[in-house]
Amino acid sequence: MWREWRKIYSLIERDFGFSREREIEARDKLSGILKDNFVSEEEISALVGKEVYVVGFSPTLEKDVELIPGNAKIIAADDAASVLYDIGIKPTIVMTDLDGDVGALLEIKDAVFGIHAHGDNISLLDQVKLFPKKFGTTQIEPLWNVYNFGGFTDGDRGVFLAIHFGAIVHLISFDFENPRIKGNKDLERKKKKLLWAKYLLDELHRRGAKIIWENLK
C-alpha cells in the first residue's frame, strides 16, 4: 500500500538524491500517454495466478533457465525477457523502465509490459505508445491509471507485483553482488540499487511473503 511504501521510498529517495518534482513529472507524463489504454488489476491478477517465476538478469541467466518448469507463469525483468524469448521461453509479464533494448522487447508478442516511470526516463516514455498491452507503474503516489505495487528495480518490482496479488514467488537468476551490465551503465550505481533490492525482498520475506529463493547468489 502506498501509505506504507512511501516510508521506505523516502529513504531510497534521499540515498540517491532523486528529485520528487521529476518523479511527479514522469508519472504524470506516463498517465497522459496511457489514458484509459492499460491492463486492469483484475487482468494482471489473472496473469500472475497462484504461483509465478520472477526472472532477473544475472550473468548466469542462460543456465538458470533450467530451473523454470514448462508452462510456468513468468515475470521477467527488462533485458532478461529478451534472453528468455531468444531461447524459446515467453514471459507472461515484462517489467521495464525502457533503459534496455526496447526493439528486442517489442519482438515479444502477447506479453504484457509493466512500464515504470521515474525521473531519469522521462525522455524515453513516448515509447510506451509502441507497446500494445501494458500498464504503468510509479515509485511515488499512484494515479487512477498508474499503479504502485512497491519495489525499486525491475526485478524486485516484479516480485512486489506478484506478492500484491497473493502469488507464491520463485526467484530465478537474481544476483545481488555481480550485476550483469550492458553498454556504459554505471556499475557502482547498479550495485547500490541491488543492495536496496535485496533489502526490500528480505523485508517482504520477513513479513511473511511466500518467496522461494531458487538460486540466490
C-alpha positions in Angstrom: 0.0 0.0 0.0 1.2 3.5 -0.8 1.0 4.8 2.7 3.4 2.1 3.8 5.7 2.1 0.8 6.3 5.8 0.9 8.1 5.5 4.2 10.6 3.2 2.6 10.8 5.1 -0.6 11.6 8.3 1.2 14.8 6.6 2.4 15.7 5.5 -1.2 14.9 9.0 -2.5 17.3 10.6 -0.1 20.0 7.9 -0.6 20.1 8.5 -4.4 19.2 12.2 -4.3 16.2 11.7 -6.6 14.1 14.8 -7.4 10.5 14.4 -6.3 9.5 17.0 -8.9 10.9 14.9 -11.7 9.3 11.8 -10.3 5.9 13.6 -10.5 6.6 14.8 -14.0 7.4 11.3 -15.1 4.4 9.7 -13.5 2.1 12.4 -14.9 3.5 12.0 -18.4 3.0 8.3 -18.3 -0.5 8.8 -17.1 -1.2 11.1 -20.0 0.2 8.7 -22.5 -1.7 5.7 -21.2 -5.1 7.4 -20.7 -7.6 4.5 -20.5 -5.5 2.1 -22.5 -4.0 0.0 -19.8 -4.3 -3.5 -18.3 -6.5 -3.6 -15.3 -5.6 -5.0 -11.9 -8.1 -7.9 -12.4 -6.3 -8.8 -15.7 -2.9 -8.6 -14.0 -4.1 -10.8 -11.2 -5.3 -13.5 -13.7 -2.0 -13.4 -15.5 0.0 -13.8 -12.3 -2.1 -16.6 -10.9 -1.2 -18.5 -7.8 2.4 -19.3 -8.5 4.9 -17.3 -10.6 8.6 -17.3 -11.5 10.3 -13.9 -11.4 13.4 -13.9 -13.5 16.3 -11.5 -13.1 19.1 -10.5 -15.4 22.1 -12.2 -13.8 25.3 -13.3 -15.5 24.1 -16.9 -15.2 20.6 -16.4 -16.7 21.1 -18.7 -19.7 22.0 -21.6 -17.3 19.4 -20.7 -14.7 16.5 -21.1 -17.1 16.8 -24.9 -16.4 15.1 -24.1 -13.1 11.9 -22.9 -14.8 9.3 -25.6 -15.4 7.4 -25.8 -18.6 4.1 -23.8 -18.8 5.2 -21.6 -15.8 3.9 -18.1 -15.5 6.9 -15.8 -15.8 7.6 -12.2 -14.8 10.8 -11.1 -16.4 13.0 -8.1 -15.6 13.6 -6.0 -18.7 16.6 -7.4 -20.7 16.0 -10.8 -19.1 12.8 -11.1 -21.1 14.7 -10.8 -24.4 17.2 -13.5 -23.3 14.3 -15.8 -22.4 12.5 -15.1 -25.6 15.6 -15.8 -27.7 15.9 -19.3 -26.2 12.2 -20.1 -26.7 10.7 -19.1 -23.3 8.0 -16.4 -23.5 7.4 -14.3 -20.4 3.9 -13.5 -19.2 4.7 -10.1 -17.9 7.8 -7.9 -18.5 8.8 -5.2 -16.1 10.8 -2.4 -17.7 11.8 1.2 -17.3 12.8 1.3 -21.0 16.5 1.6 -20.4 17.3 -1.7 -22.2 16.8 -2.8 -25.8 13.2 -1.7 -26.5 13.3 -3.0 -30.0 14.0 -6.5 -28.7 11.2 -6.2 -26.1 8.8 -5.3 -28.9 9.5 -8.7 -30.5 7.9 -10.4 -27.6 4.4 -10.7 -28.9 1.4 -11.2 -26.5 3.4 -10.3 -23.3 2.1 -7.6 -21.0 4.5 -4.9 -20.2 4.7 -3.1 -16.8 6.3 0.2 -17.8 7.9 2.2 -15.0 8.2 6.0 -14.9 10.9 7.7 -12.9 12.8 11.0 -13.0 15.6 9.6 -15.2 13.5 8.1 -18.0 11.1 11.0 -18.9 12.6 11.3 -22.4 12.0 7.6 -23.0 8.3 7.4 -22.1 7.0 8.3 -25.6 8.0 4.7 -26.5 5.2 3.5 -24.3 2.9 4.0 -27.3 4.7 1.2 -29.1 3.5 -1.5 -26.7 0.0 -2.9 -27.4 -0.6 -4.4 -23.9 0.8 -2.5 -21.0 0.2 -0.9 -17.6 2.2 1.8 -15.9 4.0 2.0 -12.5 5.5 4.7 -10.4 7.7 4.9 -7.3 5.5 7.7 -5.8 1.8 8.2 -5.1 -0.2 6.2 -7.7 -2.9 7.6 -10.0 -6.0 6.0 -11.3 -4.1 4.6 -14.3 -0.6 4.3 -12.9 0.0 1.7 -10.2 2.4 1.4 -7.4 2.8 -2.1 -6.1 6.1 -1.3 -4.5 9.7 -2.2 -5.4 12.6 -0.3 -6.8 14.4 -2.2 -9.6 12.7 -4.0 -12.5 13.3 -7.4 -10.8 12.1 -6.7 -7.3 9.1 -4.7 -8.7 8.1 -7.9 -10.4 8.2 -9.7 -7.0 6.2 -6.9 -5.3 3.6 -7.1 -8.0 3.2 -10.9 -7.6 3.1 -10.7 -3.8 0.4 -7.9 -4.1 -1.8 -10.4 -5.9 -1.1 -13.2 -3.4 1.1 -15.4 -5.5 3.9 -17.7 -4.4 7.1 -16.4 -6.0 10.1 -18.4 -7.2 13.2 -16.2 -7.7 15.3 -17.2 -10.7 18.7 -15.7 -11.7 18.8 -12.9 -9.0 22.5 -12.0 -8.3 22.8 -9.0 -6.0 26.6 -8.9 -5.9 27.6 -9.4 -9.5 25.2 -7.4 -11.8 25.1 -8.0 -15.5 25.8 -4.7 -17.1 25.0 -3.7 -20.7 26.5 -0.8 -22.5 28.0 2.1 -20.5 25.8 1.8 -17.4 27.3 2.8 -14.0 28.4 -0.4 -12.3 28.7 1.1 -8.8 25.3 2.7 -9.0 23.8 -0.6 -10.2 25.3 -2.4 -7.2 23.9 0.2 -4.9 20.4 -0.3 -6.4 20.7 -4.0 -6.0 21.6 -3.6 -2.3 18.3 -1.9 -1.9 16.5 -4.6 -4.0 18.0 -7.3 -1.7 16.8 -5.3 1.4 13.3 -4.9 0.0 13.0 -8.6 -0.8 14.3 -9.6 2.6 11.8 -7.3 4.1 8.9 -8.9 2.1 10.1 -12.3 3.2 10.3 -11.2 6.8 6.7 -10.0 6.6 5.5 -13.4 5.5 5.6 -13.2 1.7 5.9 -16.6 0.1 9.3 -16.2 -1.7 11.4 -19.2 -2.7 15.0 -18.3 -3.4 15.8 -20.8 -6.1 19.4 -19.8 -6.8 20.2 -16.7 -4.8 23.8 -15.5 -5.1 
